């Protein structure tokens, strides 16, 4: 599975994640999040990273204009849209994007089923609270274009392997405090996702 480590706030955590095998790093541009990073600080990290790593910016309730400005300033390579937006918004984006479904029920996870998308457990704070999604919802769903988020950690990661998700997205499950990753949890999570064993 592909692995995205979200909530990156410092260069040290970014390099550990990459060294352990992460495919993508997430930078939260949502001011109310404890993992918020401003675009200029994100750029300082991103500009020091090696090639072939996806740099993802998480956006909540931003206009396409503001999203484009922040994307250009920070040097991210993919915009993660964590809110409902119309087609005009997506057409106006200057960089590639991925949509997020904040799932409250089985019907929600079927949204955008022809696209690669992130499916997260619904929380009022737009993620990062460690709430798990009901895995039974995926029993009869083609999950090959889904990146699963919400409440993932080293203890429950193996439970998701049978659903054939394209990838997993973790933040709080590999932290020692909000915005600061735990090196051992980070390594174990990525190795488990990649190798299918603890």
C-alpha positions in Angstrom: 0.0 0.0 0.0 1.0 3.6 -0.6 1.5 5.6 2.7 0.9 9.2 3.3 2.1 10.8 6.6 0.0 13.8 7.3 0.4 16.7 9.7 4.1 17.3 9.0 5.3 20.4 10.8 9.1 20.0 10.8 11.9 18.8 8.6 13.1 16.1 11.0 9.7 14.3 10.9 9.6 14.7 7.1 13.0 13.0 6.6 12.2 10.2 9.0 9.0 9.5 7.1 10.8 9.4 3.8 13.7 7.3 5.1 11.2 4.8 6.4 9.4 4.6 3.1 6.6 7.1 3.0 5.2 7.9 -0.5 3.6 11.3 0.4 3.8 13.9 3.1 0.9 16.1 4.2 1.0 19.7 5.2 -2.1 21.1 6.9 -3.1 24.6 5.8 -6.2 24.7 8.1 -5.6 27.4 10.7 -7.7 25.7 13.4 -5.7 22.5 13.3 -3.0 21.9 16.0 -0.9 20.7 13.0 -1.3 23.9 11.0 1.8 25.1 9.2 2.0 28.3 7.2 3.0 28.1 3.5 6.4 29.7 3.9 7.4 27.2 6.6 6.1 24.3 4.5 8.2 25.6 1.6 11.3 25.6 3.8 10.7 21.9 4.4 9.6 20.9 0.9 12.5 22.6 -0.8 14.9 20.3 1.1 13.1 17.1 0.3 14.4 14.5 -2.3 12.5 14.0 -5.6 9.7 11.5 -6.2 7.9 12.3 -2.9 4.4 13.7 -3.2 3.9 16.9 -1.2 0.3 17.3 -0.3 -1.4 20.4 1.0 -4.6 20.0 3.0 -7.2 22.7 2.5 -10.5 23.4 4.4 -13.0 26.0 3.2 -10.6 27.9 1.0 -11.5 29.6 -2.4 -9.7 28.2 -5.5 -7.8 31.5 -5.7 -6.5 31.2 -2.1 -5.7 27.5 -2.7 -3.7 28.4 -5.8 -1.8 31.1 -4.0 -0.9 28.8 -1.1 0.0 26.0 -3.4 2.4 28.1 -5.4 4.0 29.7 -2.3 4.5 26.4 -0.4 5.6 24.3 -3.5 3.2 21.5 -2.8 2.5 19.1 -5.7 -1.1 18.0 -4.8 -4.0 19.8 -3.2 -6.1 17.7 -0.8 -9.6 19.2 -0.7 -11.1 18.4 2.7 -14.5 20.0 2.1 -17.4 20.0 -0.3 -16.7 22.1 -3.4 -18.4 22.5 -6.8 -16.9 21.6 -10.2 -16.0 25.3 -10.9 -13.7 25.2 -7.9 -11.8 22.1 -9.2 -11.6 23.5 -12.7 -10.0 26.7 -11.3 -7.2 24.9 -9.5 -3.7 25.3 -10.9 -2.3 22.0 -9.5 -3.6 18.4 -9.3 -6.1 17.6 -6.5 -7.6 14.8 -4.6 -11.0 14.9 -3.0 -11.8 13.8 0.6 -15.0 12.1 1.7 -15.7 12.6 5.3 -17.9 9.5 5.7 -20.9 9.4 8.0 -22.4 6.3 6.4 -22.0 3.6 3.8 -23.4 5.8 1.0 -20.8 8.4 1.6 -17.9 6.1 0.7 -19.3 5.6 -2.7 -18.8 9.2 -3.6 -16.4 9.9 -6.4 -16.0 6.1 -7.0 -14.4 6.6 -10.4 -11.6 8.8 -8.9 -8.7 8.2 -6.6 -9.9 9.7 -3.3 -9.3 9.8 0.4 -12.1 8.4 2.7 -11.9 9.7 6.2 -14.1 9.2 9.3 -16.3 12.2 9.8 -15.3 14.6 12.7 -16.4 18.2 13.1 -12.7 19.3 13.3 -11.9 18.0 9.8 -9.8 15.0 10.8 -6.7 14.4 12.9 -8.7 13.2 15.9 -8.0 9.5 15.6 -11.6 8.5 14.9 -11.8 5.2 13.0 -14.2 4.5 10.2 -16.5 1.4 10.1 -14.5 -1.1 8.0 -17.6 -3.2 7.4 -18.8 -0.5 5.0 -16.0 -1.7 2.6 -17.0 -5.3 2.5 -18.6 -5.1 -0.9 -16.9 -2.0 -2.3 -14.1 -1.7 -4.8 -11.5 0.0 -2.7 -8.7 0.0 -5.2 -8.9 3.8 -5.6 -9.4 4.6 -2.0 -6.8 6.0 0.4 -8.1 5.2 3.9 -7.8 7.7 6.7 -9.1 8.0 10.2 -8.0 6.3 13.4 -5.2 4.2 11.8 -2.3 3.0 14.0 0.0 0.1 14.3 -2.5 -2.0 16.2 -5.3 -1.9 13.7 -3.4 -1.4 10.4 -3.3 -5.1 9.5 -7.1 -5.2 9.7 -7.4 -3.1 6.6 -5.1 -5.2 4.4 -7.9 -7.5 3.1 -9.8 -4.5 1.6 -7.2 -3.8 -1.0 -7.0 -0.1 -0.4 -4.7 1.9 -2.7 -3.2 3.5 0.3 -3.4 4.7 3.9 -3.2 8.2 5.4 -2.1 8.6 9.0 -1.5 11.6 11.3 -2.3 11.2 15.0 -1.7 7.4 15.0 2.1 8.0 14.6 2.4 11.0 17.0 3.9 11.5 20.4 2.1 14.9 20.6 0.0 16.9 18.1 2.3 18.0 15.3 5.3 15.9 16.4 5.8 12.4 15.1 7.1 9.4 17.2 10.0 7.9 15.3 9.3 4.3 16.3 5.5 4.5 15.7 6.3 6.1 12.3 8.7 3.4 11.3 6.5 0.5 12.4 3.4 1.9 10.7 5.2 2.4 7.4 6.9 -1.0 7.5 3.6 -2.7 8.4 1.7 -1.0 5.6 4.4 -1.9 3.1 5.2 -5.4 4.2 1.8 -6.6 5.7 3.3 -7.6 9.0 4.3 -6.2 12.3 
